[in-house]
Every structure is written in C-alpha cells, then in structure tokens.
Amino acid sequence: MQVQRKQRYGLLINLVLIVAVLGIINFIAIDYFIRFDLTEHKTYSVTRPTQTLLRGLDDIVSIKIYCSKKLPTQIDRIAREIKDTLQEYNAYAKGKLQIEWIDPAENKEDEEKARRLGIPQLQANIIEKDKQEVVNIYLGIGIFYADRKEIIPAVREISNLEYDLTSAILKVKAGTRKKIYFLTGHNERDIYKEYNTLRKNLEENYEVSTFDTTSGLSIPEEADTLIVAGPGELSERDKYEIDQFLMKDKNIFFLIDSVNVPAEVFMAMAKQHRLEDLLEHYGIKIKKNLVLDGQSHSMVSFQVQQGFTFTTNYPLWPKIVRQHMDPQSPIVNRLETVAFPWVSSVEIIKDRLTGMEVIELLKTTPFGWTQEDNYNIDYQRLGLSRPAELKQLTLATVVRGKFKSFFAEKPIPTPKSTKETTSAEPDKGRQTIKECSRGGTILVVGDSDFVSDNLLAGREGNLSFILNACDWATLGNELIGIRAKKTALKPLQETSPSSKLFYKIINIGLIPCLFIMYGFLRYFWRQREKKLVEEIV
C-alpha cells in the first residue's frame, strides 16, 4: 500500500511540475515569439524588413479588420491567415499595434464607417445544408497612425498579405510618398499603354508621374528616381538635365534599346539614342549587339504560313536563372528567373569606376554569344551564327557612388525653343553641379521591352526585378524580400549532355540491376536456409 501511495504522490508531483513548466513557457511566449520555418524563402514567417519596421514603431498603429463572422470556407481560410499574420506582427511590435476585429453587419454605425473608408460589401457563394446561396460579406483592413490612414479595401488572396500590410504601415508612418518620374518627349515607353502594369504596381507605394525635358526645364527636385525607358534620340540639353538630376544624389534607371526589332517587319536594326557618351562617362557601356544564350532561353511562339503557330526554343530571348544572379543583391537574390527579348549586353569600364560600388545583377550562362552589325533573328537560321567560343555576358548592372558631371567643364547646352519657354529663361543664374555630394545610383539594362504589358504574362520575375530595384534605390531595403515571397514556379536547372547521359544510365540500367541483384541474393539466402533446415532434420 505504501508503495502504491508513493507512486501516486510521485505521479501527482510530476504532473504539477509539467503544468508549472508549461505555464512558465506560455508566460515567456507572451513576450517572445518563436517560429521554425524550414521553407527556403521563409514563406510562413514575416520577413526581416517587416520585423525591423515593427520593432522601430515609435507610436501606436491601429489596425482594424472589417470582417464578417460568417464566411464561406475558402474565404474563412484567408481570414485565419490574416489573424495568424497579425499575431506575429503583434509579437514583434511589442505592444505598439492595436488590433481590432469588427463585423460591420452587427452595427449600423460600423457599417457606415466601413463604407466611408472605402471598404465595400462583397458577394460570395456559400453552401449550407445542400443549398447554395449568395451572401454579403466584408473582408477589408484599415491601418491608422496619428491622423493618417491607409485602406486595403478587400483581401482576396494571402500571397501579397505581408507586402500589403507592411507597405500600408510604411505609408502611414512616412506621411508623404516618394516620387518616381518617367522621362517623356523622345518616344519613350508609354506608361499608360505599354507600361500600364508596371505603373499600377508602382502607384501602390509611390507617386508616379512623367516629365518632358525638351522644354529645357530641370527635372523636379521632388522626384527621387527617374526612369529612362526606351528613348529615341536625346539632345545635349536632355542629357544635361539627366546628368544634373544625378548630381543631386538621385537615382536613374536606364532601360535602353540599342537594337530595335519592330514587330511589323520582324527585322533588327541599330537604334540611335545618343546616350553612349554620357553612359560611358559614368563607366557603363551598352553594346550595339543582340545577346543569345545557347543553354537558358525562353520558348517563343511564331506565326507561320496559313495562320499556324510554331513554338520553339529561342536563344535571342535569354532567360536568366537564379545561379547567374548576384547572390548578395537584395534586388535579385530571391528571384527565380528574369527573361529578356532581344537584349544587348552591358559592359563595365573599370578604370572609370574606381571607388564606386558596382553590382553585376544579371548574367547569361557561360554559353552566351552576340550578334553585331548583321542581325539575324530568324529562328530557323540561328544555329548557323553560333561561334565556337562562348562566354558569360552581363545584361543588367548597378553602379552607386559619387559621380562627376559629364558637363563639369562644358557650357550649359541651349534648349530648343518651345511654346512654354525661350532658350534663355531656364538658365538665368544657373550653375552646373559638378559632382554628387553623397552619391547617386544608376541602373542600366540593355532592353526596355522586358516589363512591357504584352511580355509580363507568366514572367513574374521581370516585374519583381524592376519593382525591387525601385524599392532598393528609393526606399532602401524596407520592402525588398517581401514581394519575392510570391514567386513563380521554380524552373528545372539546365544540365549538360554528359549529366543527362549519366542520369539516364542510372535510371534505365542501374536501378533495374539493383533489383535483379537483390532477387539473386534473396534466392541464394533462401536456398541456404533450406539446406540448414534439412541438415538439422
């Protein structure tokens, strides 16, 4: 009896200790958040930029989720993900987040508030008791800080949830948005027709506008980044305004077509943009060539006779895969692929970049080559132009540092007279800035088509690349890495012919041989056992 009593006491003490330990762990977990996420890109955890932002909050941010209590199954999953994500946000914010769930349908005043905030009532199908009916629901979020607010009207998917929440918190914290300008007036890409998708994505976090330098006026001081996308011929005055914008420690993206391939004639020809001397002064050269990659390229469809479509591997559309992207750059180190149609190579002039930060972002495989002067874009004859010597080629690069002005020792070029201005008006008392004071940033890509609306379908990496570059140059690293959590399917890695043969031999020959060997061993083992039994008997 005494032994049994001692065992019961021991069991009771162990139970109390377990409960006490669990209670202590639970108490500690209130202040310390731990999650083990073994996915490659930490898909189920908030990223470091979000953690840093939340830890750095200096005042209360209020987040109100306007969510119906009764939701269809597929939408209820989104609501649960919102709840889990905000719990993680709250753990990093250390009490600086106030999270409130509101069902507008329960209160007329809350319903009116949601309507004024721009959170709409949505319709969804719900199946209950073998009957389908349409119900009205709410699933929107309001983020409030001081007297500022940002609204996510409807959360329809979870892949962009962290990006939407973090960028909204950044916006209400900052109060004013950074500004991105596109150069116009020289037949550049139209941001409302050709770059519509890019423009809409940029407008989520920036004020996006255009500016025409042909008037001879300076690019506005309020602009943080200037994008020069596919320009025609620029005058010396245009180049002067671009140069002086850079000297103000600003950012410029040059998306330049050195070779033009008009769709209506399907032939390549050199394009004049007159930026060669300016870019070479900054230490970057865009070659007048077309780059081909014999190992990693896109599948392209061509219209052939009688309306038939022919799809083939097309080396003139190189596809840059992850192992040929700069692993240290947050612009590209979480992307999987970026594809370019008819792109030119970018060359670094090292002796002009002493003391500069140079990042070669995107490169072809070592099986690259170029066409110069006589451009052959016919998919049926591309193999004929392949040289014996192949090499890796750079397609996109970033240079950051204290640039010196191309016009430091030159007079200010005279602008062309227009209706808005005379040649003298913009230059009264103007002094040329001869050097960056803190440092500017230049990104150069030998193509402008890669982010056009008609080429973005199925190429999420292209859009992410340019958006990441804008975030990195304009905002720092605050949003980079969050967007990249929504990635395209990973492509299969290219393998050499010898590797393919090796794996084929293993699959076809070695594995069946192993099974046959196992069968023989099993047979001999059973024969041996049989003989031993016979000897014993």
Buried (B, 14 or more C-beta within 10 A) or exposed (E): EEEEEEEEEEEEEEEEEEEEEEEEEEEEEEEEBEEEEEEEBBEBBBBEBBBEBBEEBEEEBBBBBBBBEEBBEEBBEBBEBBEEBBEBBBBBBEEBBEBEBBBBBEEEEBBEBBEEBEBBBBEBEBEEEEEEEEBEBBBBBBBBBEEEBBBBBBBEEBEBBBBBBBBBBBBBBBEEBBBBBBBBBBEBBBBEEBBBBBBEBBEBBBBBBBBBBBBBBBBEEEBBBBBBBBBBEBBBBBBBBBBBBBBBBBBBBBBBBBBBBEEEEEEBEEBEBBBBEBBBBBBBBBBBBBBBBBBBBBEBEBEEEEEEEEEEBBBBBBBBBBEBBBEEBBBBBBBBBBBBBBBBBBBBEEEBBEEBEBBBBBBBBEBBBBBEEEBBBEBEEBEEBEEEEBEEBBBBBBBBBBBBBBBEEEEBBBBEEEEEBEBEEBBEEEEBBEEBEEEBBBBBBBBBBBBBEEBBEEBBBBBBBBBBBBBBBBBEBBBBBBBBBBBEEEEEEBEEEEEEEEEEEEEEEEEEEEEEEEEEEEEEEEEEEEEEEEEEE
